[in-house]
Amino acid sequence: MWKFYRDITRFAALFALVCIPIGSLTSATALFGILGTPVGLLMFHYFQKEEFYGYYNLGYTKLKLIGTTWLVNLALTPVLLLVSFIILKLVRLGAIAS
């Protein structure tokens, strides 16, 4: 089950990284929490669709896998937002500037 979470979250993080140049670090973090899981599911469905059969044989339904992944990512988002706010504050103060 955690392999499924790791695969979906990897796709969601890639989506968030692509969104950083378009918006900001804060908006990319919010998009990770809100839209990252659906985008990750679309990518997983496109690239690794056959793995759902393996999870089904192990007793995990698609709804349980998606629900758990979404809840963990939503719980992780406030921590990531806090980290992004700290990074942006340090950049404004000149601590990370070279």
C-alpha positions in Angstrom: 0.0 0.0 0.0 2.8 2.4 0.8 4.4 1.7 -2.6 1.2 3.0 -4.1 1.4 6.1 -1.9 5.0 6.6 -2.9 4.3 6.3 -6.6 1.4 8.8 -6.5 3.2 11.2 -4.3 6.2 11.1 -6.6 4.0 12.1 -9.5 2.3 14.8 -7.4 5.7 16.3 -6.3 6.8 16.4 -9.9 3.6 18.3 -10.7 4.3 20.7 -7.9 7.9 21.3 -9.1 6.7 22.1 -12.6 4.2 24.6 -11.1 6.9 26.5 -9.2 8.1 28.6 -12.2 4.5 29.3 -13.2 3.4 30.6 -9.8 5.3 30.6 -6.6 6.6 28.1 -4.0 3.6 28.7 -1.8 1.1 28.1 -4.7 2.9 25.0 -5.8 2.7 23.6 -2.3 -1.0 24.3 -2.2 -1.5 22.7 -5.6 0.4 19.7 -4.3 -2.1 19.2 -1.5 -5.2 20.0 -3.6 -4.5 18.8 -7.1 -1.4 16.7 -6.7 -3.2 13.5 -5.9 -5.6 13.6 -8.8 -2.8 14.5 -11.2 -0.7 11.7 -9.7 -3.6 9.3 -10.1 -3.9 10.3 -13.8 -0.2 9.7 -14.3 -0.3 6.4 -12.4 -3.3 5.3 -14.4 -1.4 6.1 -17.6 2.0 4.5 -16.7 1.2 1.8 -14.2 -2.4 0.9 -14.6 -1.8 -2.9 -14.3 -0.5 -2.5 -10.7 -4.1 -2.0 -9.5 -4.7 -5.7 -10.1 -1.9 -6.5 -7.7 -3.3 -4.3 -5.0 -6.8 -5.7 -5.6 -5.4 -9.2 -5.1 -3.8 -8.1 -1.8 -7.2 -6.9 -0.6 -6.9 -3.2 -1.2 -9.7 -1.5 -3.1 -9.1 1.4 -5.4 -11.2 3.7 -3.1 -9.1 2.8 0.0 -5.8 3.3 -1.8 -6.9 6.7 -3.2 -8.5 7.8 0.0 -5.5 7.0 2.1 -3.1 8.7 -0.3 -5.3 11.8 -0.4 -5.6 12.0 3.4 -1.8 11.6 3.9 -1.0 14.3 1.3 -3.6 16.7 2.8 -2.1 16.1 6.2 1.4 16.7 4.8 0.5 19.9 3.0 0.4 22.2 6.1 3.9 21.1 7.1 5.1 21.8 3.5 3.4 25.2 3.6 5.2 26.0 6.8 8.6 25.0 5.3 7.9 27.1 2.2 7.0 30.1 4.3 10.2 29.7 6.3 12.3 29.4 3.1 10.6 32.5 1.6 11.2 34.5 4.9 14.9 33.5 4.9 15.2 34.5 1.3 13.7 37.9 2.1 16.0 38.4 5.0 19.0 37.6 2.7 20.1 34.5 4.7 19.9 32.2 1.6 21.1 34.7 -1.0 24.6 34.2 -2.4 
